[in-house]
Amino acid sequence: MPIIDQHQPAALAAYEAFVEAAPYTSVTQSIHWGEVKNNWSPLYVTLETAGKITTAMSILTTTDPSGDVFAYCSKGPVCDPTDLDTIDALVQEALPALRARGAFLLRMDPEVPYSDALNAAFQQRGYVTRNRQFHGNHDTIQPRYNFVIDIQGKTVQDVIAGMKSNERTKMRHSLKTAVEVKTGESQQLMDDFFETYQAMSEYHGITYRPAAYFERMATAFAGTGHLKVLNAWHEGELHASAIAFAYGDKVWHMYGGSKRIENRLLVPYRLQYEMIDWACQLGKAKYDMGGVWGLDDSDGLYNFKHRFAPNQAVSEYLGEIDDVLDQAAYDRFTKG
């Protein structure tokens, strides 16, 4: 059943079970992620051997402002991202359905380290790759540089021990304040998160997702054990928040928010402690702090995140892998 029939609960459950347990996976390949992105139309594609799923990808399609249909496999597919034969086969399974929807492009961006050899290998098979030739913050959908901490076999105390002296002091001080961190996945926790997220976005003058997006997130992932909302309070006042996902071999800090009330409490450090501790308690191999736009202290995100593992390099991913189905529409999309 290469294209999952979305009217068959058993088929959807089999897809989700595979994606949850697969070694190369991402929460953005989960069926539940498709429920969050409700203005996109999902397509779930698999390869099977003896009736068992061996490879999969979730593709979400949407119509861009030009009226062209864009197909996106976010942080996928769910397979060894260096196995180009398997990726080719999976794409071939998806193409008839994508063409039926009128898609002009299938874009993939697996979290695989950049190498000249792998980049060339995809290009030799006809894919367009988007990586080192782009330098703007938003030239790719996902940041190509992420700060991912290796926590394999570590406790949160082991991770703290790897920080510089000043950062260890700040982390430990953050645990001694009267800050209370409330965690869970309830709608109320998500509503409180949105308050800090909106305040932070408006302070920086950046666009932000609507409250309904996070309401869907809480609903879609309720009871899965994958989602954790963390809200930091002090003396009855909400200070800062975070959203993290435990999926595959990592915990990923996906969203954050802050009302910028009191720096001396070191609330951002406390939230990082809670998320790192969660990842270690779950036995995850990695704690993903998310993207950075620069590779030195001139980038604020790098400056903050690098403090937590100063001896660890930033992960550079291969970037976007485009299978172009309509060149004219693709040119409009990439040059618009």
LINCOR-V274855 format. One line per field, one symbol per residue. phi: phi as a letter, one per 20 degrees, with the letter a starting at -180 (. if undefined). psi: psi as a letter, one per 20 degrees, with the letter a starting at -180 (. if undefined). Layout:
phi->???
psi->???
This chain:
phi->.gdfffedgfffffgfffffeffdbbffefgfffffefeddebdccdcclmdfdbbbedddbdegeneeddcdflceeagfdeffffgfffffeggffffenfebddcbfedgfbgffgfffffeneedcbfedcffcfcfdgedcddefcgmdeffffffeefgfffffffffeeeefddecqcfffffffgfgffffffffemdfbffgfffffffffdgmenedcdccedblmdfdbbbcccdbmebddfecbbbelebffflggffffgffffgfffemfebceenfcdcdbffegffgffffebfedffedefoedddedbfffffffedf
psi->mhopoijohhgghgghgghhiqhnrqhiiqhhhhhgmijqpqppprqqpljpphqrqpppqrprhijqppppnokarnroiinhggggggghhhgghghhikpipopqmqmpqpqhghghgghhjjqpqoeiipiqhkhqgqphpqoopojpjqrhhgghhirqghhgggghhhiirkppopqbjrhghhggghghggggghgikqqqqrhhghghghghjpjhjhppppppqpljppgrrqpqpopcjrpoogqrqqjlgohiilhhhggggggggggghikqhqooiaqqhrkrihohgggghhhimijpqqporhbpopophogghgggghi.
